[in-house]
Amino acid sequence: MSLRESQELFQRAQKVIPGGVNSPVRAFGSVGGDPVFFEQGRGCHLYDVAGREYIDVMASWGPLILGHADSRIESAVRQALEKGTTFGASTQKEVELAELIVQFVPSIEKVRLVSSGTEATMTALRLARGATGRDRVIKFEGCYHGHNDSFLIKAGSGALTLGVPSSPGVPKALAELTSSAKFNDLASVEALLNEHKNEYAAIIVEPIAGNMGVVPPQDGFLQGLRKLSTEHGTLLIFDEVITGFRVGSGGAQERFDIAPDLTTLGKILGGGLPMGALGGKAELMDQLAPTGPVYQAGTLSGNPLATAAGLAMLNTIKAGGSEFYQDLELKGKRLHYGIQEAIQATGVTALVQRVGSMMTLFFNDVPVVNMDSLSNLKTETYSKFFHGLLERGVCFPPSQYEAFFVSQAHRLEDIDRLIEVIGDTLKMISEAD
């Protein structure tokens, strides 16, 4: 398949943009080849700059639960645009959006709107440190919380190893305040809490890991984190930037019946426009400026276009009621089981892990429960799989370590077409091996 138009654009981009991309995974570094440049999206389809059509399950890395160019969101943004793009002042719609978030997420009494998930997690960590008077934080290997300095940390050897920077520019002194535990391993968390008693401000976790591929929490893991954090006076932060409104109207915390102290949101919340949020109990949230001493600000926070899109998104979900997620669950299961049958038919070593409408196809020989499970992961096979799908008109994430998503815009015939193409691609891989 010729991608000459995209290749020419990539060559131009590399002259004026670092690596030719504005977010590293877009460069296709982990799958090889040059990135595809897209021009438009409609429903569950993407169209590249040469007009080629693809079935899309990237969903812009998760936000597009209604699909591309949903008419309800487009209409809301168009109406907002006619009144202006930004005021740097308060608006009615940001109040309405905050009220809806509080209705959707039981653990949130007050919310602060920001412009990205990264900004939300950065603020959550600052608030946790300010509220507790402590400096240390525990994160989990394989969980990603944006590119804040405190989160760009390697685990080192063993769960008790204190962090070292995984990116130049992250001060060693700051990295040493971040410890990495193993996902789905409560013992590693308890050991850290006991090693540095009364020093941890927060435990931050993706309740369903989505950045080492989709890894569900094992039974008792999230409940154990809630218990340990309470016992040690440490705040529990759920990073629901991916899972918020994706696996249920109240996110993963509703699905697993856990109430964190703080929640970060993004992606779906903005309806496809830049948006993030931080929420929690009123007493804790009131420690943010201007009512409290913990400073946070943002010129474009609560932007009129983004809040209009977010309101349209959440109101659509609300209007759909329980059937909204039942439909997504049905489609997710159909795709999951269809891929699993194709794996069995071709004999390729792979498995699917799914929660609701988010899933990952791992080229792995054992179920993934944390980073240790990925030691035999066949990333080179994923690269062949990815390009095989692309040639057949299916757009998957250009990384083995990412989730893919089903949206409301996928019809059952789209799901069946995906299963057919994935099966053909797996067969090609099997025959080549």
C-alpha positions in Angstrom: 0.0 0.0 0.0 1.5 3.3 -1.1 1.5 6.0 1.6 3.4 8.5 -0.5 1.4 11.5 0.6 1.9 10.7 4.3 5.6 10.1 3.7 6.0 13.5 2.1 4.2 15.2 5.0 6.4 13.3 7.5 9.5 14.5 5.8 8.3 18.1 6.0 7.3 17.7 9.6 10.7 16.4 10.7 12.2 19.7 9.5 10.1 21.8 11.8 8.8 19.4 14.6 11.0 17.3 16.9 10.8 13.8 15.4 8.1 15.0 13.1 5.3 14.5 15.7 3.7 16.3 18.6 3.4 13.2 20.8 6.1 10.5 20.6 4.0 7.4 20.0 2.7 8.9 16.8 6.1 8.5 15.2 5.6 4.7 14.8 8.9 4.1 16.6 7.8 0.9 18.2 6.2 -0.6 15.0 8.5 0.8 12.3 7.7 2.6 9.2 6.4 6.1 8.7 3.2 7.5 10.4 0.0 7.9 8.5 -1.4 11.5 8.3 -5.1 11.7 8.6 -7.5 14.3 7.3 -10.9 13.5 8.7 -13.0 11.1 10.8 -16.6 10.1 10.5 -18.3 7.6 12.8 -15.9 4.7 13.3 -13.9 5.5 10.2 -10.7 7.5 9.6 -9.6 8.9 6.2 -6.0 9.6 5.5 -4.6 12.6 3.4 -4.9 10.4 0.2 -8.5 9.6 1.0 -8.0 6.0 2.1 -10.6 4.7 4.5 -9.9 2.8 7.7 -12.0 1.3 10.5 -10.7 3.0 13.6 -10.4 1.5 17.0 -7.8 3.9 18.3 -10.6 6.4 19.1 -7.9 9.2 19.5 -6.5 7.1 22.3 -9.8 6.8 24.1 -11.9 10.1 24.0 -14.2 9.2 21.1 -16.7 7.0 22.8 -19.4 8.3 20.4 -17.1 8.0 17.4 -15.7 10.7 15.2 -17.6 13.9 14.4 -20.7 13.1 16.4 -23.4 15.5 15.4 -24.5 16.3 19.0 -21.0 17.4 19.9 -20.4 19.2 16.6 -23.6 21.2 17.1 -22.7 22.1 20.7 -19.2 23.3 19.7 -20.6 25.2 16.7 -23.0 27.1 18.9 -20.3 27.9 21.5 -17.9 29.1 18.7 -20.4 31.7 17.5 -20.2 33.3 21.0 -16.4 33.3 21.2 -13.5 31.0 21.8 -12.2 32.0 25.2 -12.9 34.7 27.8 -10.5 34.1 30.6 -13.5 34.4 32.9 -16.2 32.2 34.4 -19.1 30.9 32.3 -22.3 29.1 33.0 -21.3 26.0 31.1 -18.3 25.2 33.3 -20.7 25.2 36.3 -23.1 22.9 34.5 -20.3 20.5 33.5 -19.0 20.4 37.1 -22.5 19.7 38.3 -22.7 16.8 35.9 -19.3 15.3 36.9 -20.4 15.4 40.5 -23.7 13.6 39.5 -21.7 10.9 37.6 -18.9 10.2 40.1 -20.0 9.4 43.6 -16.6 10.2 45.3 -16.5 13.7 43.8 -18.1 16.6 45.7 -16.1 19.4 44.0 -14.2 19.5 40.8 -11.5 21.7 39.3 -11.4 21.8 35.4 -8.1 21.9 33.7 -6.9 21.5 30.1 -5.4 18.0 30.1 -5.1 14.7 32.0 -1.4 15.5 32.6 -2.4 18.8 34.3 -5.0 17.0 36.4 -2.5 14.4 37.8 0.1 17.1 38.4 -2.4 19.1 40.4 -3.7 16.0 42.3 -0.2 15.2 43.4 0.5 18.8 44.5 -2.8 18.8 46.4 -2.0 15.5 48.1 1.4 16.8 49.2 -0.1 20.1 50.4 -2.9 18.4 52.3 -0.8 15.8 54.0 2.4 17.7 54.6 4.3 14.7 53.1 6.5 14.5 50.0 6.7 10.9 48.9 4.4 9.2 46.4 3.9 5.6 45.3 3.1 4.8 41.6 3.0 1.5 39.8 5.3 0.0 37.1 3.5 0.2 33.8 1.0 2.9 34.8 1.3 6.2 33.1 0.1 9.5 34.6 1.3 12.1 32.1 4.7 13.5 31.6 5.0 15.3 35.0 8.5 15.0 36.5 7.3 13.0 39.5 5.8 10.3 37.3 8.7 9.8 34.8 10.3 7.2 37.0 11.8 3.8 36.5 11.3 1.1 39.1 14.8 -0.2 39.2 15.3 -3.7 40.5 12.6 -4.8 42.9 9.5 -3.1 44.3 11.4 -1.4 47.2 13.8 0.4 44.9 13.4 4.2 45.0 12.9 5.9 41.7 15.5 7.1 39.3 14.7 9.5 36.5 13.7 7.9 33.2 14.0 11.1 31.3 16.8 13.7 31.2 15.5 16.9 32.8 13.9 15.1 35.8 15.9 16.1 38.9 17.3 13.1 40.8 16.2 14.6 44.1 12.6 14.7 42.9 12.8 11.2 41.4 13.9 9.9 44.8 10.6 11.0 46.3 8.7 8.6 43.9 8.6 4.8 44.6 7.4 2.2 42.2 5.3 -0.8 43.3 4.1 -3.7 41.3 0.5 -3.5 39.9 -1.7 -6.2 41.4 0.8 -6.8 44.2 -0.3 -5.4 47.6 2.7 -6.8 49.4 5.0 -4.5 47.3 2.9 -1.5 48.4 2.8 -2.4 52.0 6.5 -2.9 52.1 7.1 0.6 50.8 4.6 2.1 53.3 6.3 0.4 56.2 9.8 1.2 54.9 9.0 5.0 55.0 6.3 5.3 57.6 4.3 8.5 57.6 6.2 9.9 54.5 3.9 9.0 51.6 1.4 11.7 50.6 -0.4 9.6 48.0 -0.7 6.3 46.2 -1.7 7.0 42.5 -3.0 4.2 40.3 -4.8 3.5 37.1 -7.6 1.4 38.5 -7.6 -0.5 35.3 -4.1 -0.2 33.8 -4.2 1.1 30.2 -0.7 2.0 29.5 1.0 -1.4 29.6 -2.0 -2.7 27.7 -5.3 -3.3 29.4 -4.6 -5.0 32.7 -7.6 -5.4 35.0 -7.2 -5.2 38.8 -7.2 -8.7 40.4 -9.8 -9.4 43.1 -9.0 -7.5 46.3 -6.3 -5.3 44.8 -8.1 -2.0 44.7 -9.8 -2.8 48.0 -6.4 -3.5 49.5 -5.1 -0.2 48.3 -8.0 1.6 49.9 -7.4 -0.2 53.2 -3.6 0.4 53.2 -3.9 4.1 52.3 -6.4 4.7 55.0 -4.3 2.9 57.6 -1.2 4.9 56.7 -2.9 8.3 56.4 -2.0 8.4 52.7 -4.4 9.7 50.0 -5.6 7.3 47.3 -5.7 8.8 43.8 -7.5 7.1 41.0 -6.2 8.2 37.6 -9.3 7.7 35.5 -8.2 9.7 32.6 -8.8 6.6 30.4 -11.4 4.8 32.4 -13.6 7.7 33.4 -16.9 7.4 31.6 -15.4 4.6 29.6 -16.1 1.5 31.7 -19.2 3.0 33.4 -20.8 6.3 34.0 -19.0 6.6 37.3 -15.8 5.1 36.0 -13.8 2.2 37.3 -14.5 3.3 40.9 -18.2 2.7 40.3 -17.5 -0.6 38.5 -15.4 -1.9 41.4 -17.2 0.0 44.2 -14.1 1.8 45.6 -14.1 5.4 46.7 -10.7 7.1 46.2 -9.8 10.4 47.9 -9.0 12.1 44.6 -9.9 11.3 41.0 -8.4 12.6 37.8 -10.4 12.7 34.5 -9.7 13.6 30.9 -10.2 12.1 27.4 -13.9 11.3 27.2 -14.7 14.2 29.5 -13.7 16.8 26.8 -15.8 15.2 24.1 -12.7 15.3 21.8 -11.5 18.7 22.8 -8.6 19.3 25.4 -10.1 18.9 28.8 -9.1 17.4 32.2 -10.4 17.6 35.7 -9.5 16.8 39.3 -12.2 16.0 41.9 -12.7 14.8 45.4 -14.3 15.5 48.7 -15.2 19.2 49.3 -12.9 19.5 52.4 -9.9 18.3 50.4 -10.7 20.2 47.2 -11.2 23.5 49.1 -7.4 23.4 49.9 -6.9 24.5 46.3 -6.5 28.3 45.6 -8.4 30.6 46.0 -10.0 29.0 49.1 -6.9 27.2 50.2 -3.1 27.5 50.0 -2.3 25.0 47.3 -1.9 26.9 44.1 -3.2 26.0 40.7 -4.3 28.1 37.8 -4.9 27.9 34.0 -5.8 30.5 31.4 -7.8 28.1 29.3 -9.3 26.0 32.1 -13.0 25.7 31.6 -12.7 26.8 28.0 -16.1 27.5 26.4 -15.6 25.2 23.4 -14.3 22.3 25.5 -17.0 22.7 28.2 -19.6 22.7 25.4 -18.2 19.5 24.0 -17.9 17.9 27.4 -21.5 18.8 28.3 -22.8 17.4 25.0 -20.8 14.2 25.7 -22.0 13.6 29.3 -25.6 14.6 28.5 -25.6 12.0 25.7 -24.3 9.4 28.0 -26.8 10.4 30.6 -29.7 10.2 28.1 -28.6 6.7 27.1 -29.0 5.4 30.6 -27.9 1.8 31.4 -28.4 0.8 27.7 -25.5 3.1 26.7 -23.0 0.8 28.5 -24.9 -2.4 27.8 -24.5 -1.7 24.1 -20.8 -1.0 24.5 -20.4 -4.2 26.6 -22.1 -6.2 23.9 -19.9 -4.9 21.2 -16.8 -5.3 23.3 -17.6 -8.9 24.0 -18.3 -9.6 20.4 -15.0 -8.2 19.3 -13.1 -9.9 22.1 -14.5 -13.4 21.5 -14.2 -13.0 17.8 -10.5 -12.2 18.1 -10.0 -15.0 20.6 -11.6 -17.5 18.1 -9.3 -16.2 15.4 -6.3 -16.7 17.7 -7.3 -20.3 18.4 -7.9 -21.0 14.7 -4.5 -19.7 13.6 -2.4 -21.0 16.5 -0.7 -17.7 17.0 0.5 -17.1 20.6 -1.7 -14.3 21.7 -4.5 -13.4 24.1 -7.0 -10.6 24.6 -7.6 -8.7 27.9 -10.7 -6.5 28.1 -12.7 -4.5 30.5 -16.0 -3.2 28.9 -15.2 -1.5 25.6 -11.4 -1.2 26.2 -9.0 -4.1 25.4 -5.5 -5.1 24.2 -4.4 -8.0 22.0 -1.1 -9.2 23.6 1.3 -11.3 21.7 2.1 -13.0 25.0 2.0 -16.6 26.3 0.6 -15.8 29.8 -2.1 -13.5 31.1 -0.7 -10.0 31.9 -1.1 -9.0 35.6 1.8 -6.5 35.8 5.0 -5.6 34.1 6.7 -8.9 35.1 4.2 -10.7 32.9 5.5 -9.0 29.8 9.0 -10.5 29.8 8.2 -12.7 26.8 6.1 -10.2 25.0 6.6 -10.5 21.2 6.6 -6.8 20.1 8.1 -7.7 16.7 5.0 -9.8 16.0 2.8 -6.9 17.0 4.6 -4.7 14.5 3.8 -7.2 11.7 0.2 -7.4 12.9 -0.2 -3.6 13.0 1.1 -3.1 9.5 -0.9 -6.0 8.2 -4.1 -4.4 9.6 -3.1 -1.0 8.2 -2.8 -2.5 4.7 -6.2 -4.1 5.1 -7.9 -0.8 6.2 -7.9 -1.1 10.0 -6.3 1.5 12.3 -4.9 0.0 15.5 -2.6 1.8 18.1 1.0 1.9 16.8 2.2 0.3 20.1 1.7 -3.1 21.7 1.4 -1.4 25.1 -1.8 0.6 24.3 -5.5 -0.1 24.6 -7.9 0.0 21.7 -11.6 0.9 22.0 -15.1 0.2 20.7 -17.4 3.2 20.3 -21.1 3.7 20.0 -20.4 4.4 16.3 -19.2 0.9 15.6 -22.1 -1.1 14.1 -22.2 -4.9 14.5 -21.2 -5.2 10.8 -18.1 -3.1 11.6 -17.2 -5.4 14.5 -17.6 -8.4 12.3 -15.5 -6.8 9.6 -12.8 -6.1 12.2 -12.9 -9.8 13.3 -12.5 -10.9 9.7 -9.6 -8.6 9.0 -7.8 -9.5 12.3 -8.3 -13.2 11.5 -6.8 -12.8 8.0 -3.9 -10.9 9.5 -3.2 -13.4 12.2 -3.4 -16.1 9.5 -0.7 -14.3 7.5 1.5 -14.1 10.6 1.0 -17.8 11.3 1.9 -18.8 7.8 5.0 -16.6 7.7 6.3 -18.1 10.9 
